[in-house]
């Protein structure tokens, strides 16, 4: 293709001189913005999953505490937790430890 003055058109004008430098800076800025946008999207997804994990840890801690409370308040009762229930409690403790939750205490934020 040719330009109006009979000169061939080239992409050279886009990458040369001050206009080329400005174009490259604009492209780099655009790329950084896209990268940051993706990072914040990933961060929000991670925070959502963390909230789910906190809820799960609180639920498990509540279950373990209820079982221990039942066992200590009425140790001789026939309806107290059985050996299988004790094994489940021990297994829950082991699972929470394997997830890095030694003591399932969470901090409330406002």
N, CA, C and O atoms as a GROMACS GRO file, in nm:
protein
  440
    1UNK      N    1   0.083  -0.119   0.000
    1UNK     CA    2   0.000   0.000   0.000
    1UNK      C    3   0.087   0.125   0.000
    1UNK      O    4   0.201   0.123   0.046
    2UNK      N    5   0.032   0.230  -0.052
    2UNK     CA    6   0.108   0.355  -0.058
    2UNK      C    7   0.033   0.465   0.015
    2UNK      O    8  -0.089   0.462   0.027
    3UNK      N    9   0.110   0.562   0.064
    3UNK     CA   10   0.054   0.677   0.134
    3UNK      C   11   0.009   0.778   0.030
    3UNK      O   12   0.043   0.763  -0.087
    4UNK      N   13  -0.068   0.883   0.067
    4UNK     CA   14  -0.120   0.981  -0.028
    4UNK      C   15  -0.011   1.047  -0.112
    4UNK      O   16  -0.037   1.079  -0.228
    5UNK      N   17   0.107   1.069  -0.061
    5UNK     CA   18   0.213   1.135  -0.136
    5UNK      C   19   0.293   1.035  -0.218
    5UNK      O   20   0.398   1.070  -0.272
    6UNK      N   21   0.246   0.915  -0.230
    6UNK     CA   22   0.315   0.814  -0.308
    6UNK      C   23   0.421   0.740  -0.230
    6UNK      O   24   0.490   0.654  -0.286
    7UNK      N   25   0.437   0.771  -0.101
    7UNK     CA   26   0.536   0.703  -0.019
    7UNK      C   27   0.476   0.575   0.038
    7UNK      O   28   0.358   0.573   0.075
    8UNK      N   29   0.554   0.469   0.046
    8UNK     CA   30   0.502   0.345   0.107
    8UNK      C   31   0.476   0.365   0.256
    8UNK      O   32   0.552   0.433   0.325
    9UNK      N   33   0.368   0.304   0.305
    9UNK     CA   34   0.339   0.312   0.449
    9UNK      C   35   0.417   0.204   0.521
    9UNK      O   36   0.430   0.092   0.471
   10UNK      N   37   0.469   0.237   0.637
   10UNK     CA   38   0.548   0.143   0.717
   10UNK      C   39   0.512   0.158   0.864
   10UNK      O   40   0.471   0.265   0.908
   11UNK      N   41   0.528   0.052   0.939
   11UNK     CA   42   0.507   0.062   1.083
   11UNK      C   43   0.619   0.138   1.152
   11UNK      O   44   0.615   0.159   1.273
   12UNK      N   45   0.719   0.179   1.078
   12UNK     CA   46   0.834   0.249   1.132
   12UNK      C   47   0.793   0.373   1.210
   12UNK      O   48   0.851   0.402   1.314
   13UNK      N   49   0.694   0.446   1.162
   13UNK     CA   50   0.653   0.570   1.226
   13UNK      C   51   0.600   0.547   1.367
   13UNK      O   52   0.612   0.636   1.451
   14UNK      N   53   0.543   0.431   1.395
   14UNK     CA   54   0.489   0.401   1.527
   14UNK      C   55   0.601   0.377   1.629
   14UNK      O   56   0.587   0.413   1.746
   15UNK      N   57   0.712   0.318   1.586
   15UNK     CA   58   0.817   0.280   1.680
   15UNK      C   59   0.935   0.377   1.680
   15UNK      O   60   1.031   0.354   1.753
   16UNK      N   61   0.930   0.483   1.602
   16UNK     CA   62   1.044   0.574   1.595
   16UNK      C   63   1.018   0.702   1.672
   16UNK      O   64   0.904   0.744   1.690
   17UNK      N   65   1.125   0.763   1.718
   17UNK     CA   66   1.120   0.895   1.779
   17UNK      C   67   1.044   0.899   1.911
   17UNK      O   68   1.023   0.798   1.978
   18UNK      N   69   1.004   1.022   1.945
   18UNK     CA   70   0.933   1.046   2.070
   18UNK      C   71   0.800   0.973   2.071
   18UNK      O   72   0.759   0.918   2.173
   19UNK      N   73   0.731   0.971   1.957
   19UNK     CA   74   0.604   0.899   1.947
   19UNK      C   75   0.620   0.752   1.977
   19UNK      O   76   0.535   0.692   2.042
   20UNK      N   77   0.730   0.693   1.930
   20UNK     CA   78   0.757   0.552   1.956
   20UNK      C   79   0.782   0.526   2.103
   20UNK      O   80   0.734   0.426   2.158
   21UNK      N   81   0.858   0.614   2.166
   21UNK     CA   82   0.887   0.600   2.309
   21UNK      C   83   0.757   0.610   2.389
   21UNK      O   84   0.732   0.530   2.479
   22UNK      N   85   0.675   0.708   2.356
   22UNK     CA   86   0.546   0.725   2.426
   22UNK      C   87   0.456   0.604   2.404
   22UNK      O   88   0.388   0.560   2.496
   23UNK      N   89   0.456   0.552   2.283
   23UNK     CA   90   0.375   0.434   2.252
   23UNK      C   91   0.419   0.315   2.337
   23UNK      O   92   0.336   0.245   2.394
   24UNK      N   93   0.553   0.292   2.344
   24UNK     CA   94   0.605   0.181   2.424
   24UNK      C   95   0.572   0.200   2.573
   24UNK      O   96   0.534   0.104   2.640
   25UNK      N   97   0.584   0.322   2.624
   25UNK     CA   98   0.550   0.347   2.764
   25UNK      C   99   0.402   0.320   2.790
   25UNK      O  100   0.365   0.264   2.893
   26UNK      N  101   0.319   0.361   2.696
   26UNK     CA  102   0.175   0.336   2.709
   26UNK      C  103   0.147   0.186   2.711
   26UNK      O  104   0.066   0.139   2.792
   27UNK      N  105   0.212   0.112   2.623
   27UNK     CA  106   0.192  -0.034   2.618
   27UNK      C  107   0.240  -0.100   2.747
   27UNK      O  108   0.174  -0.190   2.799
   28UNK      N  109   0.355  -0.055   2.800
   28UNK     CA  110   0.407  -0.112   2.924
   28UNK      C  111   0.313  -0.080   3.041
   28UNK      O  112   0.288  -0.166   3.126
   29UNK      N  113   0.262   0.042   3.044
   29UNK     CA  114   0.168   0.082   3.149
   29UNK      C  115   0.040  -0.004   3.142
   29UNK      O  116  -0.011  -0.049   3.244
   30UNK      N  117  -0.008  -0.024   3.022
   30UNK     CA  118  -0.128  -0.105   3.002
   30UNK      C  119  -0.105  -0.248   3.052
   30UNK      O  120  -0.192  -0.307   3.116
   31UNK      N  121   0.013  -0.303   3.021
   31UNK     CA  122   0.046  -0.439   3.064
   31UNK      C  123   0.055  -0.447   3.217
   31UNK      O  124   0.007  -0.544   3.277
   32UNK      N  125   0.117  -0.346   3.280
   32UNK     CA  126   0.126  -0.346   3.427
   32UNK      C  127  -0.013  -0.339   3.490
   32UNK      O  128  -0.040  -0.407   3.589
   33UNK      N  129  -0.100  -0.258   3.432
   33UNK     CA  130  -0.236  -0.246   3.485
   33UNK      C  131  -0.310  -0.379   3.475
   33UNK      O  132  -0.381  -0.418   3.569
   34UNK      N  133  -0.295  -0.450   3.365
   34UNK     CA  134  -0.360  -0.580   3.348
   34UNK      C  135  -0.305  -0.680   3.449
   34UNK      O  136  -0.380  -0.759   3.506
   35UNK      N  137  -0.174  -0.677   3.471
   35UNK     CA  138  -0.111  -0.768   3.567
   35UNK      C  139  -0.160  -0.740   3.708
   35UNK      O  140  -0.193  -0.832   3.783
   36UNK      N  141  -0.166  -0.612   3.745
   36UNK     CA  142  -0.216  -0.576   3.878
   36UNK      C  143  -0.362  -0.615   3.895
   36UNK      O  144  -0.402  -0.663   4.002
   37UNK      N  145  -0.441  -0.595   3.791
   37UNK     CA  146  -0.583  -0.634   3.798
   37UNK      C  147  -0.598  -0.783   3.823
   37UNK      O  148  -0.680  -0.825   3.904
   38UNK      N  149  -0.517  -0.862   3.752
   38UNK     CA  150  -0.520  -1.007   3.773
   38UNK      C  151  -0.475  -1.046   3.913
   38UNK      O  152  -0.529  -1.138   3.973
   39UNK      N  153  -0.374  -0.976   3.963
   39UNK     CA  154  -0.324  -1.005   4.098
   39UNK      C  155  -0.430  -0.976   4.203
   39UNK      O  156  -0.448  -1.055   4.296
   40UNK      N  157  -0.501  -0.865   4.189
   40UNK     CA  158  -0.605  -0.833   4.287
   40UNK      C  159  -0.724  -0.928   4.275
   40UNK      O  160  -0.788  -0.958   4.376
   41UNK      N  161  -0.754  -0.974   4.156
   41UNK     CA  162  -0.860  -1.074   4.140
   41UNK      C  163  -0.820  -1.202   4.213
   41UNK      O  164  -0.902  -1.262   4.284
   42UNK      N  165  -0.694  -1.244   4.195
   42UNK     CA  166  -0.646  -1.364   4.265
   42UNK      C  167  -0.648  -1.344   4.416
   42UNK      O  168  -0.682  -1.435   4.490
   43UNK      N  169  -0.612  -1.223   4.461
   43UNK     CA  170  -0.610  -1.193   4.604
   43UNK      C  171  -0.751  -1.202   4.662
   43UNK      O  172  -0.770  -1.255   4.771
   44UNK      N  173  -0.849  -1.149   4.590
   44UNK     CA  174  -0.987  -1.155   4.638
   44UNK      C  175  -1.037  -1.299   4.647
   44UNK      O  176  -1.107  -1.335   4.741
   45UNK      N  177  -1.000  -1.380   4.548
   45UNK     CA  178  -1.040  -1.521   4.551
   45UNK      C  179  -0.974  -1.592   4.670
   45UNK      O  180  -1.038  -1.674   4.736
   46UNK      N  181  -0.848  -1.561   4.695
   46UNK     CA  182  -0.778  -1.621   4.808
   46UNK      C  183  -0.842  -1.581   4.940
   46UNK      O  184  -0.856  -1.664   5.030
   47UNK      N  185  -0.881  -1.456   4.953
   47UNK     CA  186  -0.946  -1.409   5.075
   47UNK      C  187  -1.081  -1.478   5.095
   47UNK      O  188  -1.117  -1.512   5.208
   48UNK      N  189  -1.154  -1.499   4.987
   48UNK     CA  190  -1.282  -1.569   4.998
   48UNK      C  191  -1.261  -1.712   5.046
   48UNK      O  192  -1.335  -1.761   5.132
   49UNK      N  193  -1.160  -1.780   4.992
   49UNK     CA  194  -1.130  -1.917   5.036
   49UNK      C  195  -1.084  -1.919   5.181
   49UNK      O  196  -1.116  -2.012   5.255
   50UNK      N  197  -1.009  -1.817   5.222
   50UNK     CA  198  -0.963  -1.811   5.361
   50UNK      C  199  -1.082  -1.798   5.456
   50UNK      O  200  -1.084  -1.859   5.562
   51UNK      N  201  -1.181  -1.719   5.417
   51UNK     CA  202  -1.301  -1.706   5.500
   51UNK      C  203  -1.373  -1.840   5.512
   51UNK      O  204  -1.422  -1.875   5.620
   52UNK      N  205  -1.378  -1.915   5.402
   52UNK     CA  206  -1.440  -2.049   5.407
   52UNK      C  207  -1.363  -2.140   5.502
   52UNK      O  208  -1.423  -2.216   5.578
   53UNK      N  209  -1.230  -2.133   5.498
   53UNK     CA  210  -1.148  -2.217   5.585
   53UNK      C  211  -1.166  -2.179   5.731
   53UNK      O  212  -1.168  -2.267   5.818
   54UNK      N  213  -1.179  -2.050   5.760
   54UNK     CA  214  -1.202  -2.005   5.898
   54UNK      C  215  -1.336  -2.059   5.947
   54UNK      O  216  -1.346  -2.107   6.060
   55UNK      N  217  -1.437  -2.052   5.863
   55UNK     CA  218  -1.569  -2.104   5.900
   55UNK      C  219  -1.562  -2.253   5.928
   55UNK      O  220  -1.620  -2.302   6.025
   56UNK      N  221  -1.492  -2.326   5.842
   56UNK     CA  222  -1.476  -2.470   5.862
   56UNK      C  223  -1.400  -2.500   5.990
   56UNK      O  224  -1.440  -2.589   6.066
   57UNK      N  225  -1.294  -2.427   6.016
   57UNK     CA  226  -1.216  -2.449   6.138
   57UNK      C  227  -1.300  -2.420   6.262
   57UNK      O  228  -1.294  -2.493   6.361
   58UNK      N  229  -1.380  -2.313   6.256
   58UNK     CA  230  -1.467  -2.282   6.370
   58UNK      C  231  -1.570  -2.392   6.392
   58UNK      O  232  -1.599  -2.430   6.506
   59UNK      N  233  -1.624  -2.444   6.282
   59UNK     CA  234  -1.723  -2.553   6.294
   59UNK      C  235  -1.658  -2.678   6.355
   59UNK      O  236  -1.715  -2.740   6.444
   60UNK      N  237  -1.539  -2.713   6.306
   60UNK     CA  238  -1.471  -2.831   6.361
   60UNK      C  239  -1.436  -2.810   6.507
   60UNK      O  240  -1.450  -2.901   6.589
   61UNK      N  241  -1.389  -2.690   6.540
   61UNK     CA  242  -1.353  -2.662   6.679
   61UNK      C  243  -1.477  -2.671   6.768
   61UNK      O  244  -1.471  -2.722   6.880
   62UNK      N  245  -1.588  -2.622   6.719
   62UNK     CA  246  -1.713  -2.631   6.795
   62UNK      C  247  -1.755  -2.774   6.817
   62UNK      O  248  -1.799  -2.810   6.926
   63UNK      N  249  -1.741  -2.856   6.713
   63UNK     CA  250  -1.776  -2.999   6.726
   63UNK      C  251  -1.689  -3.067   6.830
   63UNK      O  252  -1.738  -3.142   6.914
   64UNK      N  253  -1.560  -3.042   6.822
   64UNK     CA  254  -1.466  -3.103   6.917
   64UNK      C  255  -1.496  -3.055   7.058
   64UNK      O  256  -1.498  -3.134   7.153
   65UNK      N  257  -1.520  -2.926   7.073
   65UNK     CA  258  -1.548  -2.871   7.207
   65UNK      C  259  -1.678  -2.930   7.262
   65UNK      O  260  -1.684  -2.963   7.381
   66UNK      N  261  -1.780  -2.944   7.179
   66UNK     CA  262  -1.907  -3.003   7.225
   66UNK      C  263  -1.888  -3.147   7.269
   66UNK      O  264  -1.945  -3.189   7.370
   67UNK      N  265  -1.809  -3.222   7.194
   67UNK     CA  266  -1.786  -3.362   7.231
   67UNK      C  267  -1.710  -3.371   7.363
   67UNK      O  268  -1.741  -3.453   7.449
   68UNK      N  269  -1.609  -3.284   7.377
   68UNK     CA  270  -1.532  -3.286   7.502
   68UNK      C  271  -1.619  -3.242   7.619
   68UNK      O  272  -1.610  -3.297   7.729
   69UNK      N  273  -1.702  -3.141   7.594
   69UNK     CA  274  -1.793  -3.091   7.699
   69UNK      C  275  -1.889  -3.202   7.742
   69UNK      O  276  -1.912  -3.220   7.861
   70UNK      N  277  -1.944  -3.274   7.647
   70UNK     CA  278  -2.036  -3.384   7.678
   70UNK      C  279  -1.966  -3.492   7.758
   70UNK      O  280  -2.023  -3.549   7.851
   71UNK      N  281  -1.843  -3.519   7.722
   71UNK     CA  282  -1.768  -3.625   7.789
   71UNK      C  283  -1.733  -3.586   7.933
   71UNK      O  284  -1.737  -3.670   8.022
   72UNK      N  285  -1.700  -3.459   7.956
   72UNK     CA  286  -1.658  -3.418   8.090
   72UNK      C  287  -1.776  -3.391   8.182
   72UNK      O  288  -1.764  -3.407   8.304
   73UNK      N  289  -1.890  -3.351   8.128
   73UNK     CA  290  -2.005  -3.322   8.215
   73UNK      C  291  -2.077  -3.447   8.261
   73UNK      O  292  -2.134  -3.448   8.370
   74UNK      N  293  -2.075  -3.552   8.181
   74UNK     CA  294  -2.148  -3.673   8.216
   74UNK      C  295  -2.069  -3.798   8.178
   74UNK      O  296  -2.113  -3.875   8.093
   75UNK      N  297  -1.952  -3.819   8.241
   75UNK     CA  298  -1.868  -3.931   8.197
   75UNK      C  299  -1.928  -4.068   8.220
   75UNK      O  300  -1.892  -4.162   8.148
   76UNK      N  301  -2.018  -4.087   8.315
   76UNK     CA  302  -2.074  -4.218   8.342
   76UNK      C  303  -2.204  -4.244   8.272
   76UNK      O  304  -2.258  -4.354   8.281
   77UNK      N  305  -2.258  -4.146   8.202
   77UNK     CA  306  -2.387  -4.160   8.134
   77UNK      C  307  -2.374  -4.256   8.016
   77UNK      O  308  -2.271  -4.259   7.948
   78UNK      N  309  -2.477  -4.332   7.991
   78UNK     CA  310  -2.476  -4.428   7.881
   78UNK      C  311  -2.478  -4.358   7.746
   78UNK      O  312  -2.435  -4.414   7.646
   79UNK      N  313  -2.528  -4.236   7.744
   79UNK     CA  314  -2.536  -4.165   7.616
   79UNK      C  315  -2.412  -4.081   7.590
   79UNK      O  316  -2.409  -4.005   7.493
   80UNK      N  317  -2.309  -4.093   7.674
   80UNK     CA  318  -2.186  -4.018   7.654
   80UNK      C  319  -2.112  -4.073   7.532
   80UNK      O  320  -2.142  -4.183   7.487
   81UNK      N  321  -2.018  -3.999   7.479
   81UNK     CA  322  -1.948  -4.043   7.358
   81UNK      C  323  -1.881  -4.178   7.376
   81UNK      O  324  -1.823  -4.206   7.481
   82UNK      N  325  -1.890  -4.258   7.275
   82UNK     CA  326  -1.831  -4.393   7.279
   82UNK      C  327  -1.684  -4.386   7.239
   82UNK      O  328  -1.630  -4.279   7.212
   83UNK      N  329  -1.622  -4.503   7.237
   83UNK     CA  330  -1.483  -4.510   7.192
   83UNK      C  331  -1.470  -4.464   7.047
   83UNK      O  332  -1.372  -4.401   7.010
   84UNK      N  333  -1.571  -4.497   6.966
   84UNK     CA  334  -1.569  -4.453   6.825
   84UNK      C  335  -1.575  -4.301   6.817
   84UNK      O  336  -1.509  -4.240   6.734
   85UNK      N  337  -1.654  -4.241   6.904
   85UNK     CA  338  -1.665  -4.095   6.907
   85UNK      C  339  -1.533  -4.033   6.952
   85UNK      O  340  -1.492  -3.930   6.899
   86UNK      N  341  -1.467  -4.096   7.049
   86UNK     CA  342  -1.336  -4.049   7.093
   86UNK      C  343  -1.236  -4.057   6.978
   86UNK      O  344  -1.153  -3.968   6.960
   87UNK      N  345  -1.244  -4.164   6.901
   87UNK     CA  346  -1.154  -4.180   6.787
   87UNK      C  347  -1.180  -4.072   6.683
   87UNK      O  348  -1.087  -4.019   6.622
   88UNK      N  349  -1.309  -4.037   6.662
   88UNK     CA  350  -1.342  -3.931   6.567
   88UNK      C  351  -1.287  -3.796   6.614
   88UNK      O  352  -1.236  -3.718   6.534
   89UNK      N  353  -1.298  -3.770   6.743
   89UNK     CA  354  -1.246  -3.646   6.800
   89UNK      C  355  -1.095  -3.639   6.782
   89UNK      O  356  -1.041  -3.535   6.745
   90UNK      N  357  -1.028  -3.749   6.809
   90UNK     CA  358  -0.883  -3.755   6.791
   90UNK      C  359  -0.846  -3.735   6.644
   90UNK      O  360  -0.748  -3.668   6.612
   91UNK      N  361  -0.925  -3.796   6.556
   91UNK     CA  362  -0.900  -3.780   6.412
   91UNK      C  363  -0.921  -3.635   6.369
   91UNK      O  364  -0.844  -3.584   6.288
   92UNK      N  365  -1.025  -3.570   6.421
   92UNK     CA  366  -1.047  -3.428   6.389
   92UNK      C  367  -0.931  -3.343   6.436
   92UNK      O  368  -0.885  -3.254   6.364
   93UNK      N  369  -0.883  -3.370   6.556
   93UNK     CA  370  -0.767  -3.297   6.607
   93UNK      C  371  -0.646  -3.316   6.515
   93UNK      O  372  -0.575  -3.220   6.485
   94UNK      N  373  -0.624  -3.439   6.471
   94UNK     CA  374  -0.512  -3.468   6.382
   94UNK      C  375  -0.528  -3.397   6.248
   94UNK      O  376  -0.430  -3.346   6.193
   95UNK      N  377  -0.651  -3.395   6.195
   95UNK     CA  378  -0.675  -3.327   6.067
   95UNK      C  379  -0.650  -3.177   6.080
   95UNK      O  380  -0.589  -3.116   5.992
   96UNK      N  381  -0.696  -3.118   6.189
   96UNK     CA  382  -0.675  -2.975   6.208
   96UNK      C  383  -0.526  -2.944   6.224
   96UNK      O  384  -0.478  -2.843   6.174
   97UNK      N  385  -0.454  -3.030   6.294
   97UNK     CA  386  -0.310  -3.012   6.307
   97UNK      C  387  -0.241  -3.022   6.172
   97UNK      O  388  -0.148  -2.947   6.144
   98UNK      N  389  -0.286  -3.116   6.088
   98UNK     CA  390  -0.224  -3.132   5.956
   98UNK      C  391  -0.250  -3.012   5.866
   98UNK      O  392  -0.174  -2.986   5.773
   99UNK      N  393  -0.360  -2.938   5.894
   99UNK     CA  394  -0.389  -2.816   5.818
   99UNK      C  395  -0.321  -2.694   5.880
   99UNK      O  396  -0.335  -2.582   5.830
  100UNK      N  397  -0.247  -2.717   5.989
  100UNK     CA  398  -0.178  -2.606   6.052
  100UNK      C  399  -0.262  -2.533   6.155
  100UNK      O  400  -0.229  -2.421   6.193
  101UNK      N  401  -0.369  -2.596   6.201
  101UNK     CA  402  -0.457  -2.534   6.299
  101UNK      C  403  -0.434  -2.606   6.432
  101UNK      O  404  -0.506  -2.701   6.465
  102UNK      N  405  -0.334  -2.561   6.506
  102UNK     CA  406  -0.304  -2.625   6.634
  102UNK      C  407  -0.411  -2.592   6.737
  102UNK      O  408  -0.454  -2.679   6.813
  103UNK      N  409  -0.453  -2.468   6.739
  103UNK     CA  410  -0.559  -2.424   6.828
  103UNK      C  411  -0.654  -2.340   6.743
  103UNK      O  412  -0.620  -2.229   6.705
  104UNK      N  413  -0.772  -2.391   6.714
  104UNK     CA  414  -0.862  -2.323   6.620
  104UNK      C  415  -0.926  -2.198   6.677
  104UNK      O  416  -1.048  -2.190   6.689
  105UNK      N  417  -0.842  -2.102   6.713
  105UNK     CA  418  -0.890  -1.974   6.761
  105UNK      C  419  -0.872  -1.875   6.648
  105UNK      O  420  -0.765  -1.868   6.587
  106UNK      N  421  -0.976  -1.797   6.619
  106UNK     CA  422  -0.967  -1.700   6.510
  106UNK      C  423  -0.986  -1.560   6.565
  106UNK      O  424  -1.042  -1.540   6.673
  107UNK      N  425  -0.937  -1.464   6.488
  107UNK     CA  426  -0.950  -1.324   6.526
  107UNK      C  427  -1.067  -1.263   6.451
  107UNK      O  428  -1.077  -1.276   6.329
  108UNK      N  429  -1.154  -1.198   6.523
  108UNK     CA  430  -1.268  -1.132   6.460
  108UNK      C  431  -1.223  -0.993   6.417
  108UNK      O  432  -1.156  -0.922   6.492
  109UNK      N  433  -1.260  -0.953   6.294
  109UNK     CA  434  -1.228  -0.820   6.245
  109UNK      C  435  -1.357  -0.745   6.223
  109UNK      O  436  -1.460  -0.804   6.190
  110UNK      N  437  -1.351  -0.615   6.241
  110UNK     CA  438  -1.471  -0.534   6.221
  110UNK      C  439  -1.453  -0.445   6.103
  110UNK      O  440  -1.544  -0.368   6.070
   0.00000   0.00000   0.00000
